[in-house]
Amino acid sequence: MSAPYDDDGFDLEENSVDDLDGFGDGIDRDDDDVPMQSNAELVLLHDAAHVWHPYTQHHQAPLPVPIVRAKGAWLYDANERPILDAISSWWVTTHGHCQDDIIDAITEQAKRLDQVIFAGFTHEPAAALAAELVQRLPRGLSKIFFSDDGSTAVEVAIKLSLQSFANRGTPRRLIAALNNAYHGDTFGAMAASGRGVFTQMYEPLLFEVARLPDPTEGDTIAALDALIAERGSELAAVIVEPLVLGASGMRVWDEQVLQDIRERTAAAGVHLIADEVLTGFGRTGPLFACERADVRPDLLCMSKGLTGGVLPLGATAATEDIFDAFRSADRAKTFFHGHSYTANPIACAAALASLELFDDDSEDDRVRIEVAHARHLDALRRVKGVRTVRQIGTIAAVELDAPAGYLSDIGRELAAYALQEGVLLRPLGNVAYCLPPYCITDEELDLVYGVMHRFLGGARAEMLTTGGPVDD
Ligand SMILES: *Cc1c(COP(=O)(O)O)cnc(C)c1O
């Protein structure tokens, strides 16, 4: 086990399952008989025995950090140690943790209507949310299909495109996607995603996807032109992460390329699917990245920031034209897709409250963050150990001078160092990034960048020679 997480001396071996009295009632702790610390130990004990974490190699992963509460940009561990959430808890938290208006909306909604089947029934939070989203989405997107998360929002978009062509009697079965793309972990989303450690394993089972060069590495438009010339009548949709390839290292790409993709796909009758699961809800500046490039896609996927990052919810927006392809006296043309929790009222209420917050001073905050990022990146770009920096809106990335790739060591070293310093970073291989909740202050951003500077300025070398805190 590695050092940064167990410096309070916790030893898994010393605890036995007989010690679990009082565990579980620790969530809402009015009684203080069980000290916090021992409760955290029990969390770790149960966790180690029974929990399988995402993206985690359990053979060597450091102990997870038990978090007991959060507020604004901060997480608090069991010892009340604050940890600054510089990555919005995996890109979801928009306004800040436990934002009062969102929590109130959830509480009120939970008392009134918790859940109802969404086929044959509807409710105010879903209907109001659909209407509010349509008002703010790029023009032309008028129908909202709800799902559970980013991956399912992508699955829905791909299936809607394919079936709309089939329903019209002109089937097209080919999807095109960018190299280095990430669209989620379900099978359709994996097929669309670039090949790498996440998807290689399943390669033989993934459907064919035409690959276009990622705009940061090649001529996407020339490749798209060639693809359309050769297989245009087979091509149903091109799916992209607009303006920034997130998971492959916050690779920022040009608005003009997105506009050209839109122009070429429109001319060929091919759908453009904008996967705004990351970029949606202000990350690139405006509410949607497509807006920034003045592009109107046929389908647009949302999730992460949709509820302000509080509850899981996915949504796919579609044009009236795509919706019309499913309207028919022939029941076989129905979109036979749905999830048990489709349009959960509590999640929709959170999303509505979050949208309202975007109407207030959220934009000022985002502009302020954008300016602070630019200033810090400008300083970092000159630091030894930094290969390059990039930014779009509130997303800032620092590519470190180290072997690339998701499995690169330097990222984990930086994450361990940052955590020790009270900052949550989770670099993508050799790419460190700051993607904060919009409530983060300039002083808090100083803390984040301070950690990066210290790491590059010698803390890393020191850590490597002393053997800690990284042993992963
Ligand atoms: C995170 C992400 C997804 C997957 O969303 P999940 O909610 O994790 O399933 C899809 N597309 C993009 C661009 C993402 O960043």
The ligand as an SDF file (V2000), in Angstrom:
LIG
                    3D

 15 15  0  0  0  0  0  0  0  0999 V2000
  -17.1030   10.8140  -19.9180 C   0  0  0  0  0  0  0  0  0  0  0  0
  -17.4700   10.8150  -21.3620 C   0  0  0  0  0  0  0  0  0  0  0  0
  -18.3870    9.8870  -21.8710 C   0  0  0  0  0  0  0  0  0  0  0  0
  -18.9460    8.7720  -21.0240 C   0  0  0  0  0  0  0  0  0  0  0  0
  -19.7790    9.2370  -20.0260 O   0  0  0  0  0  0  0  0  0  0  0  0
  -20.1180    8.2910  -18.7810 P   0  0  0  0  0  0  0  0  0  0  0  0
  -21.1250    9.0690  -18.0020 O   0  0  0  0  0  0  0  0  0  0  0  0
  -18.8360    8.0940  -18.0440 O   0  0  0  0  0  0  0  0  0  0  0  0
  -20.6670    7.0180  -19.3240 O   0  0  0  0  0  0  0  0  0  0  0  0
  -18.7430    9.9930  -23.1980 C   0  0  0  0  0  0  0  0  0  0  0  0
  -18.2370   10.9450  -23.9930 N   0  0  0  0  0  0  0  0  0  0  0  0
  -17.3610   11.8600  -23.5420 C   0  0  0  0  0  0  0  0  0  0  0  0
  -16.8490   12.9180  -24.4540 C   0  0  0  0  0  0  0  0  0  0  0  0
  -16.9340   11.8220  -22.2090 C   0  0  0  0  0  0  0  0  0  0  0  0
  -16.0240   12.6990  -21.7700 O   0  0  0  0  0  0  0  0  0  0  0  0
  1  2  1  0
  2  3  1  0
  2 14  2  0
  3  4  1  0
  3 10  2  0
  4  5  1  0
  5  6  1  0
  6  7  2  0
  6  8  1  0
  6  9  1  0
 10 11  1  0
 11 12  2  0
 12 13  1  0
 12 14  1  0
 14 15  1  0
M  END
$$$$
